Structure formats: C-alpha cells, structure tokens
Amino acid sequence: MARLVKCGAAVLAICVALPGALTTDACAADGDTLAQIRARGVIRCGVSEGIQGFSVKDGSGRWSGIDADFCRAVAAAALGDPAKVAYVPLKASARFPALAEGIVDLLARNTTWTLLRESALKVQFAGVLFYDTQAFLVRRPGGVQTTTGLKGAAVCVEKGTSTDVHLREYSADHQLDLKPLVIDSAGEARQAFYAGRCSAYAADLSHLAAVRVEAPGGPQSADILPERIAKEPLSPVVRGDDPSWLTLVRWVLFTLVAAEELGVTRDNLQARLGDPAVKRTFADDDAINRGLGVERGWMVRVVQSVGNYGEMFDRNLGPRTPLQLERGLNRLWTQGGLMYAPPLR
C-alpha cells in the first residue's frame, strides 16, 4: 500500500491539475517506485515548461528534447514501451516538491547536480545527461562584451535554481554589485529580459541558446557573453528512498552512452547484435534483470526507443538543430569529452 504524505500547496495544485493524480500513490514516496509505475501503467516524468532542445511540447501535444527522450528510454526499460510516459511540466521552484511528494517518478528537467540538493532534499542524481555551464545573455546592440560591463546591472534569473546562487557568488567575488531580479518561471524571465527589465539574463548556456533562438529580433539581436561562471552538470533525479529505481534510471543513461562507445545506433542495432563486444554488452543477464526488476531485452529496448547518446544529442541539440550546440564536454571520453559508461559487467 502506498504511504501517503501531506502535499504542500505547490504540489497540491499539481495534483488537482493532473487527471487521475489524486490516487493512492499521488503523494506517495514509499520506496517501491517501479511497482507503482507498473500498477499505473505509465511513468510520470517531470520536465520543463518548455525549453527547446530539452523538453518542449509541439502543437500536436508531442514532447521533444533530450530530457523528453530520456524519459522515453526509461519507459522502454521499465515498461517495455517508450510511449508510456506522462510528461508533467514544472517550474524550477516546483520540481523538487513534486518529486518528494510522488507527483512525478523522475525529474528530467535541466537540473544541476549539487551536494546541497542531495543532502538536504534527500534526492539522488542518476548521472550527468548534459555537461553545461552558466553564462549571461545580453541584448545587441548594448555595448556589453564581457561581464565587467554589467557592473551594478539588474540580471534576470529564475527562482529556485542554482543559477541564482552562482550569480550572487560571482558578483561578490568580482565586485560587480549585480542585482538579481528573481522571476518565478523561465518563460516569465525570458519575457522580462526582452522587455528590458534587466540588462542580462543568467542561466545555463544551453537554456540561453534556446532563448536566443526565440528572440523577438532573431538570434542576431542577442549575444551570449564569453564568461562561463559555474559548472552545471545536468542530471536526471529520483527520490532518495528507492535505490533500486535509482539503479535502473542510472543504467539506462549508461546504456545510451555505452551504445555510442560501441558504434551501435537505433538503425544498426539488430545487425550488430552478433558482434562479440556488442553481444557481451547487450546480452541478457537474468541476475541483473531480477535485480533491476525489468524484463529481458531492456537494454535493446532503450537503444531502439531513442538511439544512442550521440543520436539523442545530435537530434535535439546539435549543429543541425536551431540551438547549434557543439558536443564539447559531452563528447565521448575517447574524443576528448567527459562521457563514458562504467563497465556493465
């Protein structure tokens, strides 16, 4: 039986807004996440309210982005079907309450991995899905070319983010006297920036790239300053009371990376399953399957659902997308990046 916990006001609003949310597991956190998901038949995945390249809903109601794809990969492993995802859009300030209260099973929402969050919020980060950095967006023309030109300026920042903390620390360290204008949501922060309420917008570089693409005057009307003021390792997050669920989510991520290391793609997977290295990696191990609580073939289903990590990156964030992001730190370790999968056996 699900253990009910008292919903906070912010999460109660989410409960009311979600069809079927006020069930026995709506505000549950009992350490048996996978059993609840199976009983429900769908994974509830907390995502952004709309950040291009990460999680955004189109006119037909379909969610796209690397975070949305990761949710599909987890559903493929856990439920056998990547379509069995209910996307729950959340403001940054509502994401951790929603996770803690059991409104979502998984956060895949541009969330930075920090010690404070793990220790104080009792959550667990599954691994880095995207290595990001914090930067500043300014309007052009404006004469500001570096952060020194922002001395004493108002800077838009979203409420409930590590960006706010890093912004204040950077301002103090460099004696810039920046004045954070803390705004409730990413959409409202973007609007405030383009309305001229602040001289700069501070956020993850990838987020700013999306904001720049959507600028009223086109991408050429805004610039991202060259300084990178903080590390922002973005990671999927689960509650800290269910180590088995954490393990499954973590190894879905590593499976995506391992597939790219092996040169396995969604298109060539079946043809490559006979290769010795691929066979060793993707072969079913009944002990592992029992430990994770999943059906045989879960790793194959993960790659079939979204491709390997590189395919996810290129499809949602890469040079052929509006964001035009380079792989950078998100390259494989064999290509000068930080991405690699631990041994699967």
C-alpha positions as CSV (number, residue, x, y, z in Angstrom):
1,M,0.0,0.0,0.0
2,A,1.3,3.4,-0.9
3,R,2.4,5.6,2.0
4,L,0.7,8.9,1.8
5,V,2.4,12.1,2.8
6,K,1.0,15.6,3.2
7,C,1.1,17.5,-0.1
8,G,2.5,21.0,0.0
9,A,0.5,23.9,-1.5
10,A,2.6,24.0,-4.7
11,V,2.3,20.3,-5.2
12,L,-1.4,20.2,-4.3
13,A,-2.0,22.5,-7.3
14,I,-0.2,20.0,-9.5
15,C,-2.3,17.1,-8.0
16,V,-5.5,19.0,-8.9
17,A,-4.3,19.8,-12.4
18,L,-3.3,16.2,-13.3
19,P,-6.0,13.9,-14.3
20,G,-6.1,10.9,-12.0
21,A,-3.4,12.3,-9.8
22,L,-5.4,12.1,-6.6
23,T,-5.0,8.3,-6.3
24,T,-3.3,6.3,-3.5
25,D,0.2,7.0,-5.0
26,A,-0.3,10.6,-6.0
27,C,1.6,11.9,-3.0
28,A,3.5,8.7,-2.2
29,A,7.1,8.1,-1.5
30,D,7.3,4.5,-0.2
31,G,10.5,3.2,-1.9
32,D,8.7,1.0,-4.4
33,T,8.6,3.2,-7.4
34,L,8.7,0.6,-10.1
35,A,5.8,-1.3,-8.6
36,Q,3.7,1.9,-8.6
37,I,4.7,2.7,-12.2
38,R,3.7,-0.8,-13.3
39,A,0.4,-0.6,-11.5
40,R,-0.3,2.8,-13.1
41,G,1.0,1.7,-16.5
42,V,2.9,5.0,-17.1
43,I,6.0,6.8,-15.9
44,R,5.3,10.4,-14.7
45,C,8.3,12.4,-15.8
46,G,8.8,16.0,-14.6
47,V,10.1,18.2,-17.4
48,S,10.5,21.9,-18.1
49,E,7.6,24.1,-19.1
50,G,9.3,24.4,-22.5
51,I,13.0,24.7,-23.1
52,Q,13.9,24.0,-26.8
53,G,16.3,21.1,-27.2
54,F,15.5,19.7,-23.7
55,S,11.7,19.4,-23.2
56,V,9.1,21.3,-25.3
57,K,5.6,20.3,-26.4
58,D,4.6,20.9,-30.0
59,G,1.2,21.8,-31.4
60,S,0.1,18.2,-31.6
61,G,1.0,17.6,-27.9
62,R,4.2,15.6,-28.5
63,W,7.2,16.4,-26.3
64,S,10.6,16.5,-27.8
65,G,14.1,17.2,-26.5
66,I,16.9,15.3,-24.9
67,D,15.2,15.2,-21.5
68,A,11.9,14.0,-23.1
69,D,13.9,11.3,-25.0
70,F,15.5,10.2,-21.7
71,C,12.1,9.7,-20.2
72,R,11.1,7.5,-23.2
73,A,14.2,5.4,-22.7
74,V,13.4,4.8,-19.1
75,A,9.8,3.8,-20.0
76,A,11.2,1.4,-22.6
77,A,13.3,-0.3,-20.0
78,A,10.8,-0.3,-17.2
79,L,7.5,-0.8,-19.0
80,G,8.6,-2.1,-22.4
81,D,7.1,0.9,-24.3
82,P,8.7,4.3,-24.8
83,A,5.3,5.8,-25.3
84,K,4.2,5.1,-21.7
85,V,5.3,8.5,-20.4
86,A,3.1,11.2,-18.8
87,Y,5.0,14.5,-19.1
88,V,4.5,16.9,-16.2
89,P,5.7,20.4,-16.9
90,L,7.2,22.0,-13.8
91,K,8.6,25.4,-12.8
92,A,12.1,25.1,-11.3
93,S,10.7,26.0,-7.9
94,A,8.1,23.2,-8.0
95,R,10.3,20.4,-9.3
96,F,11.7,19.1,-6.1
97,P,8.4,19.3,-4.1
98,A,6.7,17.4,-7.0
99,L,9.4,14.7,-6.8
100,A,9.4,14.5,-3.0
101,E,5.6,14.2,-2.8
102,G,5.4,11.5,-5.5
103,I,3.7,13.6,-8.1
104,V,6.5,12.6,-10.5
105,D,8.6,9.4,-10.5
106,L,11.6,11.0,-12.3
107,L,12.8,14.5,-12.9
108,A,14.5,15.1,-16.3
109,R,14.3,18.9,-16.2
110,N,17.6,20.7,-16.7
111,T,18.5,20.1,-13.0
112,T,22.1,20.7,-11.7
113,W,23.6,18.0,-9.5
114,T,24.8,19.5,-6.2
115,L,25.8,18.2,-2.8
116,L,23.3,20.5,-1.1
117,R,20.4,19.1,-3.0
118,E,21.4,15.5,-2.4
119,S,21.9,16.0,1.3
120,A,19.2,18.5,2.2
121,L,16.4,17.3,-0.2
122,K,17.1,13.6,0.1
123,V,17.2,13.0,-3.6
124,Q,19.6,11.1,-5.8
125,F,21.1,12.2,-9.1
126,A,21.4,9.4,-11.6
127,G,24.4,10.7,-13.6
128,V,25.2,13.5,-16.0
129,L,23.0,13.7,-19.0
130,F,24.4,17.0,-20.2
131,Y,27.5,18.9,-19.0
132,D,26.6,22.6,-19.1
133,T,27.9,25.9,-17.8
134,Q,26.4,29.1,-16.6
135,A,26.5,32.2,-18.7
136,F,24.9,35.6,-19.5
137,L,22.7,36.7,-22.4
138,V,22.6,40.4,-23.3
139,R,20.8,42.3,-25.9
140,R,22.5,43.7,-29.0
141,P,23.4,46.4,-29.5
142,G,24.2,47.3,-26.0
143,G,27.9,47.8,-25.7
144,V,28.4,45.0,-23.2
145,Q,31.0,42.5,-24.3
146,T,32.1,41.0,-21.0
147,T,30.7,40.6,-17.5
148,T,32.7,43.7,-16.3
149,G,30.3,45.8,-18.4
150,L,27.4,44.6,-16.3
151,K,28.7,46.2,-13.1
152,G,25.7,47.4,-11.0
153,A,23.2,46.0,-13.5
154,A,20.0,44.1,-12.9
155,V,20.2,40.5,-14.1
156,C,17.1,38.3,-14.6
157,V,17.3,34.8,-13.0
158,E,14.7,32.1,-12.5
159,K,13.6,31.3,-9.0
160,G,14.6,28.1,-7.4
161,T,17.7,27.5,-9.5
162,S,21.4,27.0,-8.7
163,T,21.9,29.9,-11.2
164,D,20.7,32.4,-8.6
165,V,23.2,31.1,-6.0
166,H,26.1,31.1,-8.5
167,L,25.2,34.6,-9.8
168,R,25.3,36.1,-6.3
169,E,28.7,34.4,-5.6
170,Y,30.2,35.5,-8.9
171,S,29.0,39.1,-8.3
172,A,30.6,39.1,-4.8
173,D,33.8,37.5,-5.9
174,H,34.3,40.0,-8.8
175,Q,32.8,43.1,-7.0
176,L,30.2,43.6,-9.8
177,D,27.3,44.5,-7.5
178,L,24.9,42.7,-9.8
179,K,21.2,43.0,-8.8
180,P,19.4,39.7,-9.3
181,L,15.8,40.1,-10.5
182,V,14.4,36.7,-9.4
183,I,11.4,35.7,-11.5
184,D,9.0,32.8,-10.9
185,S,9.4,30.9,-14.2
186,A,11.7,30.6,-17.2
187,G,9.1,31.9,-19.5
188,E,8.5,35.0,-17.4
189,A,12.2,35.6,-17.0
190,R,12.6,35.5,-20.8
191,Q,9.8,38.0,-21.2
192,A,11.3,40.3,-18.6
193,F,14.7,40.2,-20.3
194,Y,13.3,41.1,-23.7
195,A,11.1,43.7,-22.2
196,G,14.2,45.5,-20.8
197,R,13.5,44.9,-17.1
198,C,17.1,43.6,-16.8
199,S,20.4,44.1,-18.6
200,A,21.2,40.5,-18.8
201,Y,19.7,37.0,-18.3
202,A,21.7,34.5,-16.3
203,A,21.0,30.8,-16.9
204,D,22.6,27.6,-18.2
205,L,24.3,28.2,-21.5
206,S,22.1,25.7,-23.3
207,H,19.0,27.5,-22.0
208,L,20.3,30.8,-23.1
209,A,21.0,29.3,-26.6
210,A,17.3,28.4,-26.7
211,V,16.2,31.8,-25.5
212,R,18.5,33.5,-28.1
213,V,16.9,31.4,-30.9
214,E,13.5,32.7,-29.8
215,A,14.5,36.3,-29.5
216,P,11.8,38.8,-30.9
217,G,14.5,40.3,-33.2
218,G,16.0,37.0,-34.2
219,P,19.2,35.3,-32.8
220,Q,21.3,38.2,-34.1
221,S,19.7,40.5,-31.7
222,A,21.3,38.9,-28.6
223,D,24.7,37.7,-27.5
224,I,26.0,35.2,-25.0
225,L,28.9,36.7,-23.2
226,P,32.2,34.7,-23.2
227,E,32.5,34.1,-19.5
228,R,31.4,30.7,-18.1
229,I,30.9,31.4,-14.4
230,A,29.8,28.0,-13.0
231,K,29.7,24.2,-13.7
232,E,26.2,23.0,-14.3
233,P,26.1,19.2,-14.6
234,L,22.5,18.4,-15.6
235,S,21.2,15.1,-14.3
236,P,18.0,13.1,-14.0
237,V,16.8,13.0,-10.4
238,V,14.9,10.5,-8.3
239,R,13.8,10.3,-4.7
240,G,16.4,9.1,-2.3
241,D,14.3,6.3,-0.7
242,D,14.4,3.8,-3.6
243,P,17.9,2.6,-4.5
244,S,16.6,0.0,-7.0
245,W,14.8,2.7,-9.0
246,L,17.9,4.9,-8.9
247,T,20.0,2.0,-10.2
248,L,17.6,1.4,-13.2
249,V,17.5,5.0,-14.2
250,R,21.3,5.4,-13.9
251,W,22.0,2.4,-16.0
252,V,19.5,3.5,-18.7
253,L,21.7,6.5,-19.0
254,F,24.9,4.4,-19.1
255,T,23.4,2.1,-21.7
256,L,22.8,5.1,-24.0
257,V,26.5,6.1,-23.6
258,A,27.8,2.5,-23.9
259,A,25.9,2.1,-27.2
260,E,27.6,5.1,-28.7
261,E,31.0,3.8,-27.5
262,L,30.3,0.6,-29.4
263,G,29.1,2.5,-32.5
264,V,25.6,1.0,-32.0
265,T,22.7,3.1,-33.3
266,R,19.0,2.7,-33.5
267,D,19.3,1.7,-37.2
268,N,22.2,-0.8,-36.9
269,L,21.4,-2.4,-33.6
270,Q,19.8,-5.6,-34.8
271,A,22.6,-6.1,-37.3
272,R,25.3,-5.5,-34.7
273,L,23.9,-7.8,-32.0
274,G,26.1,-10.7,-33.3
275,D,29.3,-8.7,-32.9
276,P,31.3,-10.1,-29.9
277,A,31.6,-6.8,-28.0
278,V,28.0,-5.8,-28.6
279,K,26.8,-9.2,-27.7
280,R,28.7,-9.1,-24.4
281,T,27.2,-5.7,-23.6
282,F,23.6,-6.3,-24.6
283,A,23.3,-9.9,-23.7
284,D,20.6,-10.6,-21.1
285,D,21.8,-11.5,-17.6
286,D,19.0,-12.9,-15.5
287,A,20.6,-11.9,-12.3
288,I,20.8,-8.3,-13.4
289,N,17.3,-8.3,-14.8
290,R,15.9,-9.7,-11.5
291,G,17.9,-7.1,-9.5
292,L,16.5,-4.3,-11.6
293,G,13.0,-5.7,-11.8
294,V,12.9,-5.5,-15.6
295,E,12.0,-7.8,-18.4
296,R,14.6,-9.4,-20.7
297,G,15.9,-7.2,-23.6
298,W,15.6,-3.9,-21.7
299,M,18.9,-2.6,-23.0
300,V,18.0,-3.3,-26.6
301,R,14.6,-1.6,-26.0
302,V,16.4,1.5,-24.6
303,V,18.5,2.0,-27.8
304,Q,15.6,1.1,-30.1
305,S,13.5,3.8,-28.4
306,V,15.8,6.8,-28.8
307,G,19.1,5.7,-30.3
308,N,22.5,6.1,-28.6
309,Y,23.6,9.2,-26.6
310,G,25.1,10.8,-29.6
311,E,22.0,10.4,-31.6
312,M,19.9,12.0,-28.9
313,F,22.4,14.9,-28.7
314,D,22.5,15.5,-32.4
315,R,18.8,15.2,-32.9
316,N,17.9,17.7,-30.1
317,L,20.9,20.0,-29.6
318,G,23.5,19.5,-32.3
319,P,24.7,21.6,-35.2
320,R,21.7,20.7,-37.4
321,T,19.2,22.0,-34.8
322,P,18.2,25.6,-34.1
323,L,20.4,25.6,-31.0
324,Q,23.5,24.5,-33.0
325,L,25.4,23.4,-29.9
326,E,28.8,21.6,-30.2
327,R,29.3,18.4,-28.2
328,G,32.1,19.9,-26.2
329,L,32.4,18.3,-22.8
330,N,29.6,16.0,-23.9
331,R,31.8,14.1,-26.3
332,L,32.8,10.6,-25.5
333,W,35.9,10.2,-23.4
334,T,37.7,8.8,-26.4
335,Q,37.1,12.1,-28.3
336,G,38.2,14.5,-25.6
337,G,34.9,14.7,-23.7
338,L,33.7,13.5,-20.3
339,M,31.1,10.9,-21.3
340,Y,31.8,7.3,-20.7
341,A,29.9,4.3,-19.3
342,P,31.2,2.3,-16.4
343,P,31.7,-1.4,-17.1
344,L,28.3,-3.1,-17.4
345,R,29.6,-6.4,-16.0
